Amino acid sequence: MPYKARCDKSRNNVVTLEFEYSYNVFVLALYCLESFSRSDYHSLALEKLKANQSAMDRLGAPPLKVHNIHLSDRYNRVEPYTAQIKIPVTGSKDGGYLYTTSVRDPQTLGWNLTQAVLQLREGQSIDLLTSTLTDKKEGLDTDNWSS
């Protein structure tokens, strides 16, 4: 919108400026996705998933495909001392979401994984911290994550 206010009434200038605005938003989104994937809270969650043989077997991994998080998803929320993210993952058999919560230690500034639950498309969920398998979404409380 700010670009439209500064341009003349020529149709070409409006299109060009709208494109520049869209490009800037696209670049910002890519930057956000890259910083999520390089973060400690993201890496800790994936390490926990890869270490859980039961979860990897249900996915049919390796190979494990980790997809970009959805920036518009209300579960994805990072604050200075808490991070809640939902990571889409797939294997050769199944796919799902890895729901994670991490807390930052105020003294060391390191991240600690406090929740890691793999929710499979088939309806089962696996708590990666306790290696507990449950059917449906029992035991997975995601309703309060964004509050």
C-alpha positions, 0 to 999 in steps of 0.5 A: 500500500505505501508504494501506491501512494508515492507513485504516479497514475501510470499503470506500469509504475503501479504494477512495478511497485506492487511487485517490489512490495510483494518481493520484499514480503517474500524475502522476509518470509524466506528469512523467517523460515530460515531462522526457524530451521537454524534455531536451537529449539527446532534442532532439539525437537528434530534430534529428539524425533530422530532418536526415537526409533518407534516414531521413525518406524511409524513414519517410515524414516529414514528418509525423513523429510522436514518441511517448512513450518507454516508462518501463518499457523497460530501454534507457531509462536516464539517469544524471548523465553518460550518457543512453540512450533509445529513442524511438518514431517513425512516419511515413506509410510506416514506423515504428521506434525511434530508439536514442540515447546521449548523454554529458554534458561534465563542464565545460560540462554540455552533452550530446553525441550519441554514437550515434543509430540509427534501427531501422525495423520493416522491419528496416533500420537507419540510423546517423544519425551516419554516414548508413550503412544496414544490413539487419536489426540489423547494426551496432546493438549494444543488448545492452550499453546497460543494463549 
